[in-house]
Amino acid sequence: MHERHRIVLTRRFVLLGFAALSMPVSTSRDAAAHSRVLDATPSDGAVVARPPDRVLVRFTSAIDRRSMKISLIGPTDSSSLVIEGSGGPPITELAIPVPDQGAGSYLVRWDIVSADGERIRGRLRFLVRR
């Protein structure tokens, strides 16, 4: 009876193994499909001598221009909507103009949707010291 029990258990484990192997598996390629920030200039937390003409934010995959909402708050605490959704093909880089508001803290915020439909919210802060 032990031998028959052992054969039944072995068959169950083999069947479970095949079932596990046949299940869909999320691969690293699937995970990489979602867009995230690759790099930014200036980088988050940077200290610069003067305000840059623009902030560049690069993403790992395409984002939908139509869904973009980007704002900048400068040291004068005035918030201005710099970019709002526009037509055109998906892009992988944002170029955000920075008005010179003098020395102090600048905050850039974005709320965008990647080409695959994932909502991405982020922010970048840098400091201007003259």
PyMOL commands that set and color helices and strands:
alter all, ss='L'
color gray80, all
select helices_A, chain A and resi 2-22+28-32
alter helices_A, ss='H'
color red, helices_A
select strands_A, chain A and resi 37-41+47-48+54-73+79-84+91-97+104-114+119-128
alter strands_A, ss='S'
color yellow, strands_A
deselect
rebuild
show_as cartoon
